[in-house]
Amino acid sequence: MIYLEMNHVRKSFGDLEVLKDISLKVEEGEVLSIIGPSGSGKSTLLRCAAMLESMDGGDLTYLGEQAVTMQNGKSVYAKPAVLRKIQENFGMVFQSFHLFPHYDVMKNLCDAPIHVQKRNRAEVEAQAEELLQKMGLTGKEKAYPCQLSGGQCQRVAIARALMLNPKVLFFDEPTSALDPEMVGEVLELMKQLAREGMTMVVVTHEMGFAKEVGSRVIFIDAGQIKEQAKPEEFFENPKDPRLKEFLSKIL
């Protein structure tokens, strides 16, 4: 089943065209890794998929439900009530955690499910306890983000995204703000989620993760998809000259 589909997506900031006619599909259980140089449009693509940035052109569909359609050459968004329902299909994990600093860990996890999804508090808190145990954060329920390490904050952020029971998880360079020794613990957790069948779209600089865990890897440069393939083919036999150059510098 196709969970996410984007067609002919365009996005500009002023005169700068950041995304140029990008199309992609993400199927159930896939781990799609998106790589490319800084400024290539990777994070903007992810933010358009998560509706944190508005697309200038193209359409966006989640599980067959259209969030954005093309009309007269422009992107037209569905009504707010439809978008709110569609937004329940995905969660987002940011580079810099985006935890609420004045909430403890438990409140960071439980606030949206209780107040936005209107779910039962006892059920939500039980789910939060279970997720914290899975993340290796038992005993941190009352801690505030400033009392946690970067790796712990990112694990809380992943748990918070999972609390909404999303079909797709978006990760925007989830390890780039972490100390090197903390990168491994977050990547291991993401590998575990992949093994459990979580559908993920990951913008990353971690080539080892893309190679080992990704179902498919996309290379974006100058706002365009230059190449996409299964990891083995992508890394061992790249076709695009710009991808060859990029990989030669980082591998």
C-alpha angles and dihedrals in degrees: 000000000000109000098179132021128178122182130192093340117188128182131174134180104207107307093343112099104207101172120035117191100318120179128179143152130211119200128205112285095011123137106208114192117200117199136171143121123300112282094023094121100258097129093040089055090052092047090050090051089051091045092240088122123038116238119232093207139004136050136271128205132182119195091336094311114118115228095170129021132188114246122171091344095308136097114254118193125220121249116289094252091054092047092050090054092047092048089064087071095071144041129201131218114194133209092243097040097240092217118162103256094205093053124079119233095268093051091046088057100040105037100082098040091051101040103028103030091032092223127163111279096222092050092047093048091049090052090048092052090049093050093047089054090050090050093050092247103117108145094029095091094111097038121111122226091254088060094055133079120247091256091051091048091052091049089051088050091052091048090050091053091049092051089075090058093234125190091215130033120204119203120192106199090312096185103040094092093049132096110253093252091056095049092077096056093053093045090049090054091050090050089053091052089050091051088052090056101255112161107233139180109197128188102199148159090203102105092179090060092046090049097044104035107021120103088198136006126212124198115207123191128169091355096306135100103245098177142356130183145134110295097255094051092039096055101030100041111022115178106190114084092220091052091049089053092046094050092046089060099047107032 
